[in-house]
């Protein structure tokens, strides 16, 4: 019988590859369905997440070892080989166990035909450690191409992140390494509904509302999270909401807008902060299923109205709000440590559709904020085209908008996702 843990891990990888599934959604459901918990669940999680994070490295090794190259390998067999490679090169699994259990998965889940091929390939991979293979597969590559293989990031992402860091080689290596480390779960206390001291974990580094869980476990089992008085939210995401709330405005401070509110983490924190001042928040989301997530997140707050409109065309009057957040749809390159599959799905061409949308949303936000009010433009991406490029394009030639400050938080420096925020004031 195939090991059920490895079988679930294989099917999770297939769902990610074949159905564009999100691993953070499908894997917990699979583990529940097969009653896998405790140490077995942790092992399965590392198998899947680790394999996805290191996929680029393993693919380079598999391509070198396979006589006809990686392009000749059927997708299910390739996923199994990646799973076996991760056990051989990055986990404390004895080589014979890594090979035999992976071959069992191939036999049971795919069929007998590729068994001999998978067995032979994995035995070859097991003959060297990771450093030995990296020396071979990066030989002759230029600096960034070798870095892409070693750190398992697409080359275009390596170059984009390096540009965002100002071209610093030591910083890019630290950032890529941080992307490959599993992030700890961060909680947020929503003011007026709970206090940080009521939550487990250690205080956050930058947000006064954050608590970082030292160990695994289900945050949904925490009473404050379960009933909406607290939530799960990266510290960088918290800082975006805090930046909007703490920037001074001139005059009235009664109407706030979150223009792209789904899935609702920032809206819930903003709503709680607004309630402390007697202000109301409109949390807008274009897609109904994401708007439902926002409603769930703000269910304990009676000062939040959830609306469903395209943020570029909503029914609001010009200059109707004192504070506006534009948490724009983006490539998500700042959250690669949380979404390991996304680095393999994104393409440079995605920017051609996203950047005009980001510019349009920021332009609309500046119409909706009153003179003296503030807009915070934020992305979970440090890509220059999505950050400074958008802000510069929208504000260029305008004398009614002032860029007061920009903030960029980093996983390897701040322990957060790579969040960008620019504070703009309407004159």
C-alpha positions in Angstrom: 0.0 0.0 0.0 1.2 3.5 -0.8 2.0 5.7 2.2 -1.2 7.8 2.6 0.8 10.9 3.5 2.9 10.8 0.4 -0.2 9.9 -1.7 -2.0 13.0 -0.5 1.2 15.1 -1.1 1.3 13.8 -4.7 -2.4 14.5 -5.3 -1.9 18.0 -3.9 0.9 18.7 -6.3 -1.2 17.4 -9.2 -4.1 19.7 -8.3 -1.7 22.6 -8.2 -0.2 21.7 -11.6 -3.3 20.5 -13.4 -6.1 22.6 -11.9 -4.2 25.8 -10.9 -5.3 25.1 -7.3 -4.0 27.1 -4.4 -2.0 24.8 -2.1 -3.1 26.7 1.1 -6.7 25.9 0.2 -6.6 22.3 -1.1 -4.0 20.7 1.1 -5.8 21.2 4.5 -9.0 19.9 2.9 -7.2 16.8 1.7 -5.6 16.2 5.0 -9.0 16.4 6.7 -10.5 14.1 4.2 -7.9 11.4 4.8 -7.8 12.0 8.6 -4.1 13.0 8.6 -3.1 15.1 11.5 -0.3 15.9 13.9 3.2 15.0 12.8 1.9 13.3 9.6 0.1 16.5 8.6 3.2 18.5 9.3 5.3 16.1 7.2 2.8 16.3 4.3 2.8 20.1 4.5 6.6 20.2 4.2 6.5 17.7 1.4 4.1 19.8 -0.7 5.2 23.4 0.2 8.9 22.5 0.1 8.6 20.8 -3.2 6.8 23.7 -4.7 9.3 26.3 -3.3 12.3 24.3 -4.7 10.7 23.2 -7.9 13.0 25.3 -10.1 16.1 23.7 -8.5 14.7 20.2 -8.8 13.7 20.8 -12.4 17.2 21.8 -13.3 18.6 18.7 -11.7 16.0 16.4 -13.3 16.6 18.0 -16.7 20.3 17.2 -16.3 19.8 13.6 -15.3 17.1 12.7 -17.7 18.7 11.5 -21.0 16.0 13.2 -23.1 15.5 16.2 -20.9 12.7 17.3 -18.6 10.4 18.1 -21.6 10.1 14.4 -22.3 8.6 13.5 -18.9 4.9 13.3 -18.5 3.5 15.8 -16.0 2.3 13.3 -13.3 5.7 11.5 -13.3 7.5 14.9 -13.1 5.5 15.8 -10.0 6.4 12.5 -8.4 10.1 13.1 -9.3 10.0 16.5 -7.7 8.5 15.0 -4.6 11.2 12.4 -4.4 13.9 15.0 -5.1 12.8 17.1 -2.2 13.0 14.2 0.1 16.5 13.2 -1.2 18.0 16.7 -1.2 16.2 18.8 1.4 14.6 16.5 4.0 15.9 14.1 6.6 14.5 11.1 4.8 17.0 8.2 4.2 17.8 7.9 0.5 16.4 4.3 0.2 13.1 5.4 1.8 12.8 8.5 -0.4 13.3 6.4 -3.5 11.2 3.4 -2.6 8.2 5.4 -1.3 8.3 7.7 -4.4 8.4 4.7 -6.7 5.5 3.2 -4.8 3.5 6.4 -5.5 4.4 6.2 -9.2 3.3 2.5 -9.3 0.1 3.1 -7.4 -1.0 6.5 -8.7 0.3 6.5 -12.3 0.9 2.9 -13.3 3.7 0.4 -13.9 5.1 1.7 -17.1 7.2 4.7 -15.7 8.3 2.7 -12.5 11.7 1.7 -13.8 12.4 5.2 -15.2 11.5 6.9 -12.0 13.5 4.4 -9.9 16.6 4.9 -12.1 16.3 8.7 -12.2 15.9 9.0 -8.4 18.8 6.7 -7.7 21.0 9.0 -9.9 19.8 12.1 -8.1 20.5 10.4 -4.7 24.2 10.0 -5.6 25.0 13.6 -4.8 23.9 16.1 -2.2 22.2 19.4 -3.1 25.4 21.4 -3.2 27.0 18.9 -5.5 24.1 19.1 -7.9 24.0 22.9 -7.8 27.6 23.1 -8.8 26.8 21.0 -11.8 23.6 22.6 -13.0 24.8 26.2 -12.5 28.1 25.7 -14.3 28.5 28.2 -17.1 25.5 30.3 -16.1 25.7 34.1 -15.5 25.3 35.4 -12.0 21.5 36.0 -12.0 20.7 32.8 -14.0 22.7 30.7 -11.4 21.0 32.6 -8.6 17.6 31.7 -10.1 18.5 28.0 -10.1 20.0 28.0 -6.6 17.1 30.0 -5.1 14.4 28.4 -7.2 12.9 31.6 -8.6 12.1 32.3 -12.3 14.9 34.5 -13.7 12.6 37.4 -14.5 11.5 37.5 -10.9 15.1 37.5 -9.7 15.9 40.4 -11.9 12.7 42.3 -10.9 13.4 41.9 -7.2 17.0 42.8 -7.6 16.0 46.0 -9.3 13.5 46.8 -6.5 16.4 46.4 -4.1 18.6 48.8 -6.0 20.8 46.1 -7.5 22.4 44.9 -4.3 23.6 41.3 -4.7 23.8 40.6 -0.9 20.3 41.8 -0.4 18.8 39.8 -3.2 20.3 36.6 -2.0 18.9 37.3 1.5 15.5 38.1 0.0 15.4 34.9 -2.1 16.4 32.8 0.9 13.6 34.4 3.0 11.1 33.6 0.2 12.0 29.9 0.7 11.5 29.9 4.4 8.0 28.9 5.7 6.5 32.1 7.3 5.1 31.9 10.8 1.4 32.6 11.4 0.7 36.2 12.4 -2.4 37.3 14.2 -4.0 40.7 14.5 -5.9 42.1 17.4 -8.8 44.3 16.2 -8.9 47.4 18.4 -12.1 47.7 20.4 -12.9 44.0 19.9 -9.8 42.4 21.5 -6.4 43.3 22.8 -3.0 41.8 21.8 -2.5 40.4 25.3 -5.5 38.2 24.8 -3.9 36.4 21.9 -1.2 33.7 22.1 2.3 34.2 20.6 5.0 36.9 20.9 4.5 40.6 20.0 5.1 41.6 16.4 8.2 43.6 15.4 6.4 46.5 13.8 2.6 46.4 14.4 1.3 47.1 17.9 -1.7 44.8 17.1 0.4 41.8 16.0 1.1 38.5 17.7 3.3 35.9 16.0 2.6 32.2 16.8 5.8 30.4 17.7 4.4 26.9 16.9 2.0 25.5 14.4 -1.6 24.7 15.0 -5.0 25.9 13.7 -5.4 29.7 14.3 -9.1 29.1 13.7 -9.3 27.3 17.1 -8.3 30.5 18.9 -11.6 32.0 20.3 -10.9 35.6 19.3 -10.1 34.5 15.7 -13.1 32.2 15.5 -15.6 34.9 16.5 -14.0 37.8 14.4 -12.5 39.8 17.3 -9.0 39.0 15.8 -7.7 37.6 12.6 -4.8 36.1 10.7 -3.0 38.9 8.9 0.7 39.4 7.9 2.3 42.2 9.8 3.1 44.0 6.5 -0.6 44.0 5.7 -1.4 45.4 9.1 1.2 48.2 8.5 -0.6 49.3 5.3 -3.9 49.8 7.2 -2.1 51.5 10.1 -0.3 53.8 7.7 -3.6 55.0 6.3 -5.2 55.4 9.7 -2.3 57.2 11.3 -1.6 59.7 8.6 -2.9 63.1 9.7 -5.8 64.7 7.7 -7.0 68.2 7.8 -10.5 68.8 8.9 -13.2 66.1 9.0 -12.3 62.4 9.5 -15.6 60.6 9.3 -15.7 58.7 6.0 -13.1 56.1 4.9 -13.0 53.9 1.8 -11.2 50.7 1.1 -11.6 50.6 -2.7 -10.4 47.0 -3.2 -11.3 45.3 0.1 -11.2 41.6 -0.7 -10.5 39.3 1.1 -11.0 41.7 4.0 -8.0 41.6 6.4 -7.1 45.3 5.9 -10.8 46.3 5.9 -11.4 44.6 9.3 -8.5 46.4 10.9 -9.4 49.7 9.2 -13.0 49.3 10.3 -11.9 48.7 13.9 -9.6 51.7 13.9 -12.3 53.9 12.3 -14.8 52.8 15.0 -12.4 54.1 17.7 -12.8 57.6 16.1 -16.5 57.4 15.3 -15.8 57.1 11.6 -17.5 54.9 9.0 -15.8 52.7 6.4 -17.0 51.7 3.0 -15.4 48.4 2.1 -15.7 47.8 -1.6 -15.0 44.7 -3.5 -15.7 44.0 -7.2 -16.2 40.2 -7.0 -19.2 38.9 -5.0 -17.4 35.8 -3.6 -14.6 38.0 -2.3 -17.1 40.6 -0.9 -18.6 37.7 1.1 -15.2 37.1 2.6 -15.1 40.8 3.5 -18.5 40.6 5.2 -17.4 37.7 7.2 -14.2 39.5 8.3 -16.1 42.7 9.4 -19.1 41.0 10.9 -18.4 42.3 14.4 -18.2 45.9 13.2 -21.4 47.9 12.7 -19.6 50.9 11.2 -18.6 49.1 8.0 -20.7 49.0 4.8 -19.6 46.3 2.2 -20.3 47.3 -1.4 -19.8 45.4 -4.7 -18.6 47.6 -7.5 -15.8 47.9 -9.9 -13.6 50.4 -8.0 -13.0 52.4 -11.2 -16.8 53.0 -11.7 -18.5 52.9 -8.3 -21.3 55.3 -7.5 -19.5 57.6 -5.0 -19.4 61.3 -5.4 -16.1 63.0 -6.0 -14.3 64.2 -2.9 -16.6 62.2 -0.7 -14.0 60.5 1.5 -11.4 61.6 4.0 -9.2 58.6 3.7 -9.0 56.0 0.8 -7.0 52.8 0.6 -6.1 51.3 -2.8 -4.8 47.8 -2.1 -4.5 47.2 -5.8 -4.6 43.8 -7.5 -1.0 42.9 -8.3 1.4 40.1 -9.2 1.8 39.1 -5.5 5.6 38.9 -5.8 5.8 40.1 -2.2 4.1 37.0 -0.8 6.0 34.2 -2.5 6.9 32.6 0.8 3.2 32.2 1.6 2.1 31.2 -1.9 4.9 29.0 -3.2 3.1 28.0 -6.4 2.6 31.6 -7.5 6.2 32.1 -8.6 5.7 29.5 -11.3 2.3 30.9 -12.5 3.1 34.6 -12.9 4.6 35.9 -16.2 6.1 39.2 -17.1 3.2 39.8 -19.4 0.8 39.9 -16.4 2.1 43.4 -15.7 0.8 44.6 -19.0 -2.8 44.1 -17.8 -2.2 44.9 -14.1 -0.3 48.2 -14.3 -3.1 50.0 -16.3 -5.6 48.7 -13.8 -3.5 49.9 -10.9 -3.1 53.3 -12.4 -6.9 53.6 -13.1 -7.7 52.6 -9.5 -5.2 55.1 -8.0 -6.6 57.8 -10.3 -10.1 57.1 -9.2 -9.1 57.1 -5.5 -7.6 60.6 -5.9 -10.9 61.7 -7.4 -12.8 60.3 -4.4 -10.7 61.8 -1.6 -11.4 65.4 -0.6 -8.8 68.1 -0.6 -6.7 67.7 2.6 -7.5 64.0 2.7 -5.1 61.1 2.1 -4.8 58.1 -0.2 -2.6 55.1 0.5 -1.7 53.1 -2.6 -0.4 49.6 -1.7 0.7 46.5 -3.4 1.9 43.1 -2.1 4.6 43.4 -4.7 7.9 45.3 -4.8 8.1 45.3 -8.6 9.1 48.8 -9.7 6.4 48.9 -12.4 3.7 48.2 -9.8 5.0 50.5 -7.1 7.0 53.7 -7.9 6.1 53.4 -11.6 2.3 53.5 -10.9 2.7 56.4 -8.4 4.9 58.4 -10.8 2.6 57.8 -13.8 -0.5 58.9 -11.9 1.0 62.0 -10.2 3.1 63.2 -13.0 2.0 66.6 -14.2 -0.6 67.0 -11.4 -0.2 69.9 -9.0 -3.1 68.8 -6.8 -1.4 65.7 -5.4 1.6 65.4 -3.1 3.4 62.2 -2.5 4.2 62.5 1.2 6.1 59.2 1.8 6.7 55.7 0.5 7.3 52.6 2.5 8.7 49.2 1.4 8.8 46.4 3.9 10.8 43.2 3.2 10.7 39.6 4.4 14.5 39.4 5.0 14.6 42.8 6.8 11.3 43.3 8.5 9.9 39.7 8.7 6.9 40.8 6.7 5.6 40.1 3.2 7.2 42.6 0.7 4.5 45.2 1.0 4.7 48.6 -0.7 2.7 51.7 0.5 2.7 55.3 -0.8 1.0 58.1 1.0 -0.6 60.7 -1.3 -2.3 63.9 -0.1 -4.9 65.7 -2.2 -4.2 69.4 -2.1 
